[in-house]
């Protein structure tokens, strides 16, 4: 582990009664990891029907995001996407402990890769690679699967408010090795890891404000899009390869699509680079709209400085 790697340790006060609610949740999540997926998914559907009736801030963001991105759809069509999004969210949440407590063989059996040949060739040739991974509900899956196959991943993350959950998530992500970097440490440790041969795990979606972004098209609107991927690729001398994970309820399988690298990337124009990044996300979301995390702060900022939510 490098000096700038984020690696929280278990602490005795994690067992304090104030954390018992988390541990009870962990207990049931562990049990659900051994339940047949069809039964677990039926439970998820029931929970999703209850959860979508709650008018939370997350639901409000999702409604606004869908309205902005798909103005051509009817309200009913957008509601259908939202309902299916909640189902996919519940399926992934109930199976969250699978990566942590089930065997490598089981996780491999429940996973399907498409298009990984070029990625494997790049790794074998010693090329640096940044994986462009949109926020789907299965976002943690590729990193753990790659690591289980000996291809270690370096990811930037934001520390969770609950330190027990924060520790557990890090344990899961690093089960087979890898590195995590806390965002507050800046980008340099992440670049170093990529140069050291780790697969960079880049999450491109959230709106981090106009100061760190450029406004480019995203579906039917303009989105404050992170502008640093081109510079990051240049500094780390890395190819950018989109990786698109999602859960297939019909088979109980986590599918990981590895797409061709971004062509002519980076350019000398951060707007062009940001648009290329968004186009890849759009192409995936058009095919699987309910797999995307519409609840995120995707479109908070307007170009004039005002906010959508």
Beta strands, then each sheet from edge to edge (+ up, - down):
strand 1: 111-114
strand 2: 128-132
strand 3: 153-157
strand 4: 179-182
strand 5: 199-202
strand 6: 213-218
strand 7: 221-226
strand 8: 238-248
strand 9: 253-261
sheet 1: 1+ 9+ 8- 2- 5- 3- 4-
sheet 2: 6+ 7-
end
